[in-house]
């Protein structure tokens, strides 16, 4: 059973607001990821981390930022939300097995709507 | 594109029938994974097949991997209405540890 949690589940905000999407896991996983997904579309990697104080940009350019101060916590922040940021944001984590990807555990996602 | 491509994009079948989905990729891989996503939810890992494996089973799921053709298939046997979901394959991007996902196959199983 996956122990990875995302809050909030749904968020509707106005343009220009600063928001933070929370993601926490209790499995002690080294690797954590943020994916962005529009309805019915593929997932795009926007940020990932291999451990504490390690963060990297993903393949899809994003105006969001992330931090990894604790192993279990990987929040994503948008300083000034815009309607183009409307999407579903999925957090995931995994063990780092021998330098290869092991299976990912996903949170339930945050559906963000920026008006 | 480095991302995998699932085929077909959408599949509609009757309960009891088998469903086959295919995935192609472009880089060398250590493993390939299949995930399921119910509408509006996160993904759930189904099965992982390593590059030195050709076939793997898990319950009603059967996955094959052909590294020479850079392709994989997911077979769901005796489908049920509860199998209705989108199915994604995933693999590392070009030697990195970043996991990239295909566009998915949307499966509808009609009761």
Interface residues (C-beta under 8 A of the other chain):
Chain A: X2 X6 X31 X33 X35 X40 X41 X42 X43 X45 X48 X50 X58 X59 X88 X90 X92 X96 X99 X100 X101 X102 X103 X104 X105 X106 X107 X108 X109 X111
Chain B: X2 X3 X30 X31 X33 X35 X40 X41 X42 X43 X44 X45 X48 X86 X88 X90 X92 X93 X97 X98 X99 X100 X101 X102 X103 X104 X106
